[in-house]
Amino acid sequence: MAAPSGRSGQWLWAALVPATLLCLAAWAAEEPSTADFDVRPGGEVHSFSQSLGDYSCTFTYSAQGGTNEQWQMNVAVSEDNLLFSCSIWRPQGKSYLFFTQFKAEVRGAKIEHAMAYSQAAVGAQSDIPLKQEEFEVTETTVSHREGKFRFELSKLMVVAKTPRDEL
């Protein structure tokens, strides 16, 4: 359910998930939906959600320091309706906020793959994945791991398997 372990596995995973999400967007039955939202510091818990058909993604967080940052959320469903994806990121690359907690939750599907990053790719810079011990993945959530998360977050990517109707 989570990303492969080991240094080589991290880089493979970091390359595989974005490629998968790009394919999902290209094959989407419904138009993928991208929305801008502000990540606000101040220590309060905030949430942002987006839905597409029967599926939804909610990003819940608390952050400190700086000022509001503009982030984006993209949700997409594959043409065959078997995969739902949710990407949450700061388009400028690295967030300067200090995240005290984060959670991405999907509804209507079960997480197949997920990855969190301290820096999102922008220009010549690459995605920098969090260490596996900094976050945890369940069937429906990706969240910080208390005591292990180092307070840096710039991107979350989730690919979830949708329920199949058997004939």
C-alpha positions, 0 to 999 in steps of 0.5 A: 500500500505504501511506497517501496522502501530503500533509497533506490525504491524512493527514486523509482517511486518518485518517478512512477507516481507522477507518470501514473497520475499524468496517464490518469489525467489523459485517460480520464472519463470525466474531465480532471478537476484542478482547484486553487486554495490557500494554505493558511498558517496560524496553527488552526486546523483547516480542510479543503475538499474536491469531488469528482463523480462518486469520489472525493479527496480532503486535505486537512492540515495545520501550519505555522509561520509565514503568510498564506501560500497558494496550493492546488488540488487535482482529482481525476478518474481513469477512463475505465473508472478503476482508479481515482487520483488526488494530487495536492501540491504547492506549484512554486515547489517548496513550502516555507510553512511549518506543518504540524499535521497533515492528512489526505483522505479519499472517499469512495475508493481505497488507496493503492499508492501514496507518496508525500514530498518535502519539495515539489518539482519545479524548473530544474528541481526534482520532487524530494520524497519524505522518508517513509517513517515520516508518514503513514498510509491506510486504506483511505488516508495518508497522514503525518506520523506523530514524532517522526514527521519533520514538518516539511510538506510541499506535495501529496499524491494518492492513487486509489482503486475504485470498487468494482461492480461484478456481474 
